[in-house]
Amino acid sequence: MYGRPKARNRLVIIFIITCCLTSLYVLILKINRMIHLDQLERNSDHLAVFSAAVYYNSTFSTKFGVPEVHFIVTSRLNQVAVNMNCQSNNGSSFAISELEIKPLANSLLLGSCSVVDDPVFVSLVLDDFVVQIDEPDVPLPPKIAEQSYGYRPDSEGSVVCMAHLLLFEDGATLLALLDHFERTASQIFIYAASLSDELYHSIQKRSEKVMIVPWKLPVNGKVGEHNQLNLDPSAVYAATEASLTDCFLRAAPTNKKIELVDLAAIRFEAAPLDEELDLNPAVVGMINADWSLEQLLTYRVSQNSHSELVLNQKCYTRNRNSSSSQLLRECYQTQTPPPKKLSVKKTEEFDNKSMYADALSRCASYKAPIDEKRQLMKLEFELKQPQTEPCELQLYRDGFRCRVAVEYNKKMYRERLKISVTNKRALLHFRDGCNL
């Protein structure tokens, strides 16, 4: 009779000790996991960024009525050869499909996978890593343009996208372009990695149709390197093309007219740009008969003087008479028309402090001692290869206020490759330069 409480106490003590040991074991596993992830982070020589995810329902899908999600991927690797899967769930059904990643251009890739109808979430799976994307982007609904001189207020306006602002301070140029496109546009998106705080506030004072989209430069920055940017031509150009591709994929299914503007603010001598902006044929080839797109115009700034901007313009329209609804043809009647020029006058003065102008000019003219040609990668065997050396740029500027794009990412690792999946973006305010 007196032994029962002692036995009960022993059981309680054994239970408490077991719980403590279990908790300690779980804690050790978590610590080991954190150490392992830290080692993977430090050893990640290559980066692939899944910058955006766009959901297409069965109407807009390119897979014959099967809903899908497209991922915009930027990486210095021309090929991301990893086996990844997509998991999707809408509350009543669940699906798993293989993620297909194909190259579009230098440092730009497109991933695609099939999903369930109206997924609540989509997850990317790589080995034991799982990253959930709660709300993939959907095509932009069309909007009516505001009434302006010479333009019908009841007509659907165009979607205008400008890219890419990096350490950008040239307010006179950007405000002149906004004055030009605001007259006929229903929505204007400005993709920015970093811009002066003064220019940011000038843009915010514009109409509600103008929106700044944070879009970070795809660079593999190491821990603690917030004041240094290794400026690489491929990363700068990839950010521009990726952001304009994001605009096209979001707007083309539901809007009749799209205008894409490459500001070409940084032109690298080691990697010259073409005079005209052409959207990648693989992206254009995604158009199906149910898309609303009727006209696409592309612009690239070719001259930028104190009082005037000159842009090279190309115009495409849907070829409704063709058996293939995916084709675009030039708006001009002649087969080989000269590039059309668009002149925009600068009428608004802007105090340009030029805090980064000299540094950007130095990097734009910089040529690495050895310019190795990039080769296709076999990820498991050839992760280390020579790359063109980027230009190092110091970001600290005493008292210079700046807005910088930041991304809230979840990461996955394979060998020495880091895959960063963007879940959320924001523009943060910095007081001493455009620190990353």
C-alpha positions in Angstrom: 0.0 0.0 0.0 2.8 2.4 0.9 4.9 1.3 -2.2 2.4 2.5 -4.8 3.2 6.3 -4.5 6.9 5.5 -4.8 6.3 3.5 -7.9 4.1 6.3 -9.3 6.9 8.8 -8.5 9.4 6.7 -10.3 7.2 6.6 -13.4 6.8 10.4 -13.3 10.6 10.8 -12.9 11.2 8.4 -15.8 8.6 10.2 -17.9 10.3 13.6 -17.2 13.8 12.3 -18.0 12.5 10.7 -21.2 10.9 14.0 -22.3 14.1 15.9 -21.4 16.2 13.5 -23.4 13.8 13.7 -26.4 13.8 17.5 -26.3 17.6 17.4 -26.1 17.8 15.0 -29.0 15.4 17.3 -31.1 17.5 20.3 -30.1 20.7 18.6 -31.2 19.1 17.6 -34.5 18.1 21.3 -35.1 21.6 22.5 -34.2 23.2 20.0 -36.6 20.7 21.1 -39.3 21.5 24.8 -38.7 25.3 24.0 -38.9 24.7 22.0 -42.1 22.7 24.8 -43.7 25.3 27.3 -42.7 28.0 25.2 -44.4 25.9 24.8 -47.5 25.4 28.6 -47.5 29.1 29.3 -47.2 30.0 26.8 -49.9 27.4 27.9 -52.4 29.4 29.1 -55.4 26.4 29.4 -57.7 22.9 30.9 -57.3 19.6 30.4 -59.0 16.8 32.8 -58.0 13.2 31.9 -58.6 12.1 35.6 -58.8 8.4 35.2 -59.6 5.6 32.6 -60.0 2.7 33.2 -62.3 -0.4 30.9 -62.3 -2.3 30.3 -65.6 -5.7 28.6 -65.4 -6.8 26.1 -68.1 -7.9 28.9 -70.4 -4.5 30.7 -70.5 -2.4 27.6 -70.1 0.1 26.5 -72.8 -0.5 22.8 -72.0 -3.8 22.2 -73.8 -6.2 23.1 -70.9 -4.0 21.9 -68.0 -3.4 24.6 -65.4 0.2 25.5 -64.8 2.6 27.8 -62.9 5.6 29.5 -64.6 8.7 30.5 -62.7 11.1 33.2 -63.8 14.6 32.0 -62.9 17.9 34.0 -63.0 21.2 32.3 -62.7 24.8 32.6 -64.1 24.4 28.9 -64.9 23.1 28.4 -68.4 21.4 25.2 -67.3 20.0 24.4 -63.8 20.2 20.6 -64.1 18.4 19.5 -60.9 15.4 17.3 -60.5 12.6 19.3 -58.8 8.9 18.7 -58.3 5.9 20.9 -57.8 3.2 20.1 -55.3 -0.1 21.9 -55.5 -3.3 21.8 -53.4 -6.6 23.6 -53.7 -8.3 22.0 -50.6 -10.1 19.3 -52.5 -7.4 17.9 -54.8 -3.7 17.4 -54.7 -1.1 17.1 -57.6 2.6 16.4 -58.0 4.4 17.2 -61.3 7.9 17.5 -62.5 9.4 21.0 -62.8 10.8 21.7 -66.3 13.5 24.4 -66.5 14.6 25.7 -69.9 17.0 28.5 -70.8 15.7 31.6 -72.4 18.7 33.9 -72.6 22.0 34.5 -71.0 21.4 34.1 -67.2 17.6 33.8 -67.7 15.6 30.6 -67.5 11.9 29.7 -67.3 10.5 27.0 -65.1 7.0 25.4 -65.7 4.9 22.7 -64.0 1.3 21.5 -64.0 -0.9 22.2 -61.0 -4.5 21.8 -59.8 -7.2 24.4 -60.6 -7.0 27.5 -58.4 -4.3 26.2 -56.1 -4.2 27.5 -52.5 -0.5 27.0 -52.5 2.3 25.6 -54.7 5.4 24.0 -53.2 8.8 23.4 -54.8 10.5 20.2 -53.7 14.2 19.4 -53.9 15.5 16.4 -52.0 14.4 17.0 -48.4 13.9 20.8 -49.0 10.3 22.0 -49.4 9.5 25.7 -50.2 5.8 26.7 -50.2 4.5 29.6 -52.3 1.2 30.7 -50.8 -0.1 33.0 -53.5 1.3 32.8 -57.1 0.7 35.9 -59.2 -2.3 35.8 -61.6 -2.7 37.7 -64.8 -3.5 41.4 -64.4 -7.1 42.4 -65.0 -7.5 45.1 -67.7 -8.3 48.7 -66.7 -9.8 51.6 -68.4 -7.4 54.5 -69.2 -8.1 57.8 -67.5 -9.4 60.6 -69.8 -6.7 62.7 -71.3 -6.3 65.0 -74.3 -6.9 63.1 -77.6 -7.7 59.8 -75.9 -11.1 58.2 -75.3 -11.8 57.7 -71.6 -13.8 54.5 -72.3 -11.0 52.7 -74.1 -8.8 50.1 -72.5 -5.3 51.5 -71.7 -2.0 49.9 -72.2 0.2 48.2 -69.6 3.6 49.9 -69.5 6.6 48.3 -67.8 10.0 50.0 -67.4 13.2 48.3 -66.2 15.6 48.3 -64.5 16.5 50.9 -61.9 19.8 50.1 -60.2 21.5 52.8 -58.1 19.2 55.1 -60.2 19.2 58.9 -59.7 18.3 60.2 -63.1 14.9 61.6 -62.3 14.7 63.9 -65.3 14.8 60.8 -67.6 12.3 58.7 -65.7 9.8 61.6 -65.1 9.9 62.4 -68.9 9.0 58.9 -69.7 6.2 58.9 -67.2 4.9 62.1 -68.7 4.9 60.5 -72.2 3.3 57.1 -71.3 0.8 58.3 -68.6 -1.5 59.8 -71.3 -2.6 56.4 -72.7 -1.6 53.9 -70.1 -3.9 52.3 -67.6 -1.1 50.8 -65.5 2.6 51.6 -65.3 5.1 49.3 -63.5 8.6 50.4 -62.7 10.9 47.6 -61.7 13.6 48.8 -59.3 16.5 47.3 -57.4 17.6 50.7 -55.9 16.8 54.3 -56.5 17.3 57.6 -54.7 14.8 58.5 -52.0 14.1 61.8 -53.6 13.2 60.1 -56.9 11.1 57.6 -55.1 8.9 60.3 -53.5 8.6 62.1 -56.9 7.2 58.9 -58.4 4.8 58.3 -55.5 3.3 61.8 -56.1 2.2 60.6 -59.5 -1.2 59.0 -60.3 -2.3 55.7 -58.7 -1.7 54.0 -62.0 2.1 54.2 -61.4 3.6 51.4 -59.2 7.2 50.6 -58.2 7.9 46.8 -58.2 10.9 45.8 -56.1 13.1 43.6 -58.2 16.5 42.7 -56.7 19.6 42.2 -58.7 20.4 38.4 -58.9 23.8 38.3 -57.1 25.2 35.7 -54.7 26.1 38.1 -51.9 27.9 36.5 -49.0 26.9 37.0 -45.3 28.0 40.5 -44.0 28.7 42.0 -47.5 26.1 44.7 -47.3 28.3 47.5 -48.5 29.8 45.9 -51.6 28.2 45.0 -54.9 30.0 42.8 -57.4 28.4 44.4 -60.5 28.2 41.8 -63.3 26.9 42.6 -66.8 25.1 39.3 -67.1 23.3 40.0 -63.7 22.3 43.5 -64.8 21.0 42.5 -68.2 19.3 39.4 -66.7 17.4 41.5 -64.1 16.1 43.7 -66.9 15.0 40.9 -69.2 13.5 38.9 -66.2 11.5 41.8 -65.0 10.1 42.6 -68.5 9.3 38.9 -69.0 7.4 39.0 -65.6 5.4 42.0 -66.9 4.6 40.2 -70.2 3.6 36.9 -68.5 1.3 38.8 -66.1 -0.3 41.2 -68.5 -0.5 39.5 -72.0 -3.2 37.0 -71.3 -5.7 39.7 -70.2 -4.7 43.0 -71.7 -4.8 44.1 -75.4 -1.7 46.3 -75.5 1.6 46.0 -73.7 4.6 48.4 -73.9 8.0 47.3 -72.5 10.7 49.9 -72.0 14.4 49.0 -71.4 15.9 52.1 -69.8 19.4 50.8 -70.7 20.8 53.0 -67.9 24.0 50.9 -67.7 25.7 49.8 -70.9 28.8 47.7 -70.4 31.6 48.0 -72.9 32.5 44.3 -72.4 28.9 43.2 -73.2 27.3 45.7 -75.7 23.5 45.7 -76.1 21.6 45.4 -79.3 20.0 48.6 -80.4 16.5 47.2 -80.3 14.7 45.3 -77.6 13.3 41.9 -78.6 11.2 39.7 -76.3 12.5 36.1 -76.2 10.8 33.9 -78.9 10.1 31.2 -76.3 8.1 33.6 -74.2 6.2 35.0 -77.2 5.5 31.4 -78.3 3.4 30.9 -75.1 0.6 32.9 -76.6 -2.6 31.0 -77.3 -5.9 31.8 -79.0 -7.6 32.8 -75.7 -5.0 35.5 -74.8 -6.2 39.1 -75.1 -2.9 40.5 -76.4 -3.3 42.4 -79.7 -0.3 44.7 -79.8 3.2 44.6 -78.3 5.6 47.6 -78.4 9.2 47.4 -77.2 11.5 50.3 -76.6 15.2 50.7 -75.7 16.8 54.0 -74.8 19.5 54.7 -77.4 20.4 58.3 -76.7 20.0 60.3 -73.5 21.0 64.0 -73.5 20.3 66.8 -71.2 17.0 67.8 -72.9 15.9 64.8 -74.9 15.5 61.0 -74.9 15.6 58.9 -78.1 14.2 55.4 -77.9 14.4 52.6 -80.6 10.9 51.3 -81.0 9.6 48.0 -82.4 5.9 47.1 -82.9 4.2 43.7 -83.1 0.6 42.7 -83.6 -1.2 39.4 -83.4 -1.4 37.6 -86.8 -5.1 36.6 -86.6 -5.0 35.2 -90.2 -2.3 32.7 -89.3 -3.1 29.1 -88.4 -0.9 29.5 -85.3 -2.3 31.9 -82.8 1.1 32.1 -81.1 2.8 34.1 -83.8 3.5 37.9 -83.7 4.4 39.9 -86.8 5.8 43.4 -87.2 3.2 46.2 -87.4 5.0 47.8 -90.4 4.1 46.9 -93.9 7.6 46.5 -95.3 9.5 43.3 -94.5 12.8 45.0 -93.4 11.8 48.4 -92.0 14.4 50.7 -90.4 14.1 50.9 -86.6 11.6 53.5 -85.6 12.7 56.3 -83.3 10.7 57.8 -80.5 11.8 61.2 -79.2 10.8 62.3 -75.7 11.5 65.8 -74.5 12.6 66.4 -70.9 10.5 69.2 -69.5 10.8 68.7 -65.7 14.0 69.6 -63.9 15.4 67.2 -61.3 18.3 67.7 -58.9 20.5 64.8 -59.8 23.1 64.4 -57.1 25.0 61.7 -59.0 26.3 59.9 -56.0 26.9 56.7 -58.0 27.5 58.1 -61.5 31.3 57.9 -61.4 31.3 54.4 -59.9 28.8 53.1 -62.5 30.7 54.7 -65.3 33.9 52.9 -64.1 32.1 49.6 -63.9 30.5 50.0 -67.3 33.9 50.5 -68.9 35.6 47.8 -66.8 37.0 44.7 -68.6 38.2 41.7 -66.7 41.8 40.6 -67.4 40.6 37.2 -68.5 37.2 37.0 -70.2 36.3 33.3 -70.1 33.5 31.9 -72.2 30.8 30.4 -70.1 30.2 26.7 -70.7 27.1 24.6 -70.2 27.2 23.1 -66.7 26.9 19.5 -65.6 25.9 20.4 -62.1 27.0 17.3 -60.3 30.5 17.2 -61.8 31.4 20.7 -63.1 30.2 23.3 -60.5 33.5 25.1 -60.4 34.5 26.9 -63.6 36.1 30.2 -64.4 33.8 33.2 -64.7 34.2 36.8 -65.9 35.3 38.9 -62.9 32.7 41.5 -61.9 33.4 45.0 -61.0 33.5 45.7 -57.2 31.4 48.8 -56.2 31.2 50.3 -52.8 27.7 51.2 -51.8 28.2 53.4 -48.7 27.4 57.1 -49.2 27.3 59.2 -46.1 23.9 60.8 -45.6 22.5 59.7 -49.0 19.0 58.4 -48.6 18.0 55.5 -50.8 15.3 52.9 -51.4 16.5 49.4 -51.9 14.6 46.3 -53.0 14.8 43.4 -50.5 13.4 39.9 -50.9 12.2 37.5 -48.3 13.4 34.2 -49.6 13.4 30.6 -48.7 16.4 28.6 -49.7 17.3 25.1 -51.0 20.7 23.6 -51.7 22.2 21.0 -53.9 26.0 20.5 -53.9 27.4 24.0 -54.3 24.2 25.5 -55.8 21.9 27.7 -53.8 18.3 28.0 -55.0 16.5 31.1 -53.6 12.7 31.2 -53.9 11.2 34.7 -53.5 8.0 34.8 -51.4 7.7 38.5 -50.8 9.4 41.8 -51.9 9.6 45.3 -50.4 11.4 48.6 -50.7 13.3 49.6 -47.6 14.6 53.0 -46.7 18.4 53.4 -46.1 20.1 56.5 -44.8 23.7 56.0 -45.9 23.6 54.8 -49.4 22.0 51.9 -51.3 23.3 49.1 -49.0 22.0 45.7 -49.8 
